[in-house]
Amino acid sequence: MSQNTKGKLSLVGLSLMI
């Protein structure tokens, strides 16, 4: 669960950064 959330957050963060 924690890993899944971290992965989603990472993708969202990268998308926002880009």
Secondary structure, DSSP 8 states (H G I E B T S, - for coil): -HHHHHHHHHHHHHHHH-
